[in-house]
Structure formats: C-alpha cells, structure tokens
Amino acid sequence: MTTLDRTLSPTDTRGPAAPERATPRQWLAVAAVSLGVFVVMTSEVLPVGLLTPISGELGVSEGTAGLMVTVPGLVAAIAAPLSVVLSRRLDRRLVLIALAVLVAGANIGAATATGFGPLLAARVLVGVSIGAFWAVAGGIALRLVPARDVPRATAAVYGGIGAATVLGVPLGTLIGDHFGWRAALVALTGLALVAMAAIAVLVPKLPSNSQVSFASLPKVVRGSKAVRTGLALTFFIVTGHFIAYTFISPILQANGLAASQVSGLLLAFGAAALVATVASGSLIGRHLRATLAVLGVAMALGMALMAFAVGDLFSATAVLLLWGAGYGLVSPAVQTWYMNAVEPGEVEIATSLNTVMFNLSIAAGSFAGGFAVDRSGPDTVLWIGAALLVPVVVIALRAARRPARA
C-alpha cells in the first residue's frame, strides 16, 4: 500500500468467500447508515436555515445564534475519540441504533426549549451523537460491501451529508417558515426514529474489530505523514466552509435576496452537493488528489463570487451551484484519504481523528464567522473562507509529487 490513490481492501470479517459485487441487501444496509448520517448532519446544520427566526424569538443576535453550530462541533470533537474507545467492544450496529435514539431526544429537547440556554444544552447532546455516529459510520463501508464496491459505498454513506444539504436544511427551513422553527425540529425527531428502525432491520450484526485505545490515537498521528496531511486538509476545508456557510441566510439577504427565497437557494446548493457526492464514487478511487484540488478551487471561487458578483436570484443560484458542487466532494474525498493512509485495522482510529478535526473546524469556523459578522458585516466571512481554501489546493498539488506514507 504505497499510494493514496487506491481503494483499501475490506477487513477480514466477511471471510475469504466475500462476493465480488454487493448484494441488494448489502446496499440496503449502506442506505440505512446513509439515512443515519443524513439525520445527524441535518441536526448539526439545520440552525443555518433557522438562524433568523430562532435569534428573533429567543432575543439573541445572529452572531450569538451561530453558537447553535459551534457548540455541537466542539462537543462532537470530544465525543468522537471517547466513543470509539469506550464502545470498542460493542457491536457497531447497536452503537448506531443507540445514537439514533440520542439524536432524536436531543432534537425534541431543542424543540421544547424555553430559552437560548436550554436550547444550547440540547445542542450538546446533538454534538455527542454527531461525534460518535461519524466516528463509527465513517469507515463502515469496509464492513458492509466487497472491496470493489467500497468507493461507491463510501460515497453513498457520505451521500447522507449531501442529502442533508439538498433536502434536510431546505425542507427544515421551509417547515420553519410555515409552521415555526420548533416544528422543524419535531419533524427531524421523527426522522431520527425512522433511521433507528432502518438500521435495526437492515444492518447486520457488526462485532467490533477495533483495537483502538487512547494511546493509539496520537500514535497514528505521529506515525503517518499522510494522516497529518489529512488533518490539515480537513481543517482548511471545513473551517473555510463553515465560517461563511453558517451565515448564508443573512449573507443572501444582505445581497438583496428576499428571506422567502433562501430555502430555494439552499435547495440549489444542496442539489449540487448531492450530485457531486454521488459522482465522487467514480473519481476518488483513481483521482483522489485531483478531486481535492478541484473542490478547493470550486469552493473558493463560489465564496469570492458570492461576495462581489451576486445581486439577484439568477447569479445567487449559479454561485451556490458552484460552491455546493465543491462541498459535495469533501466528505467522501477526505474520508478516502484517511482510509488509504492507514491499515484496515486502524480505519476507526483515523475516522475518529477526522471527526475530531472536522467538528473542531465547524466550531472554529462558525465561532469566528459569528465574531466577524457582528463586527464587520456578513460579506467579510466570504473572503476569509475563500482564503482558507487556497492551502487546500496547494496541499493537494504538492501531495501528488511525493509518496503517500513518508
């Protein structure tokens, strides 16, 4: 295993007689996990579409309301490694079921909160479920399908992120517009219970094969230059994205778009992200570094154009399609980088490290963005986000000229 542009073999839990192609039952299991990813990702970012009504009802500024994204990100970063270590002897299917129940409880708690403080407390539970779910589900495609289908299954699992962007946030925003933001969270609670049932019925028993311990986490970081590079990629991509995207609703309205148009524009962003995520299955196996460079360029251009070239619905839609297409490539590409950087038995360790950095970056981006929005206006965060994407392109292009595991 000398290059990052290859697909890992699955773990040996299926035995030597694993079929060459995944069966319909195996793809249904992948779909159930993807639904779970959809629920936890929608739970994390839905406040982006509900920022204005929540801040208005609870009497806080839009920058302060951005803490609804910051707090779960910080908690998820802590929960990811803790959950992998503490649950290392548990069936992964049972862990996913329990986390689906937890995110349902967290959303109903947020929906019934009477003030911003109780709402943030409920968002802490959202963070726990996000960190643990991602850490377990991130590399689970290796356990569900044969080796040759792992890139497509990985893209499908992370398609839950694209679906959260294309369906979860816009539909939640639409529900919030018509029935109130609390109704949107109640609807998400019901969907979390559906995900729990789907995982229980469709995902097979997955006894833990993890050897992870607290000591193994820093060991993997120290021992793999590719993992360290992956952590840098995650930081720049995710911080750059969320420093701007967390405040996309006030950004669009500041650029002349009506509040009633925001949900439709978020739908366009999400549609582009979902198409890119699905298409990534045929790209990340052979052209991983090129995919990373392209997504960096697309996202940076999208943010920059949003800052100075958007003034009507058509231009806003075009720019969000570009930005969304770039973002849709992020999760499958970055997760594949980590899976290719370590041995199969270390995938959950690498996934938990990715989850830590991903959620720390969400927290850093949303917090810094809230600070900038309250002091300099919403367009400022677009330029900061675009600048943070430049190192992604540089890292991807430089990585193409050196061995993967130095």
Sequence and secondary structure as in RCSB ss.txt:
>XXXX:A:sequence
MTTLDRTLSPTDTRGPAAPERATPRQWLAVAAVSLGVFVVMTSEVLPVGLLTPISGELGVSEGTAGLMVTVPGLV
AAIAAPLSVVLSRRLDRRLVLIALAVLVAGANIGAATATGFGPLLAARVLVGVSIGAFWAVAGGIALRLVPARDV
PRATAAVYGGIGAATVLGVPLGTLIGDHFGWRAALVALTGLALVAMAAIAVLVPKLPSNSQVSFASLPKVVRGSK
AVRTGLALTFFIVTGHFIAYTFISPILQANGLAASQVSGLLLAFGAAALVATVASGSLIGRHLRATLAVLGVAMA
LGMALMAFAVGDLFSATAVLLLWGAGYGLVSPAVQTWYMNAVEPGEVEIATSLNTVMFNLSIAAGSFAGGFAVDR
SGPDTVLWIGAALLVPVVVIALRAARRPARA
>XXXX:A:secstr
   SSS     GGG TT  SS  HHHHHHHHHHHHHHHHHHHHHHTHHHHHHHHHHHHT  HHHHTHHHHHHHHH
HHHHHHHHHHHTTTS HHHHHHHHHHHHHHHHHHHHT SSHHHHHHHHHHHHHHHHHHHHHHTTTHHHHS GGGH
HHHHHHHHHHHHHIIIIIHHHHHHHHHHH HHHHHHHHHHHHHHHHHHHHHHS          TTHHHHHHHH H
HHHHHHHHHHHHHHHHHHHHTTHHHHHHHTT  GGGHHHHHHHHHHHHHHHHHHGGGTTTT HHHHHHHHHHHHH
HHHHHHHHS  SHHHHHHHHHHHHHHHHTHHHHHHHHHHHHS GGGHHHHHHHHHHHHHHHHHHHHHHHHHHHHH
H TTHHHHHHHHHHHHHHHHHHHHTTS S  
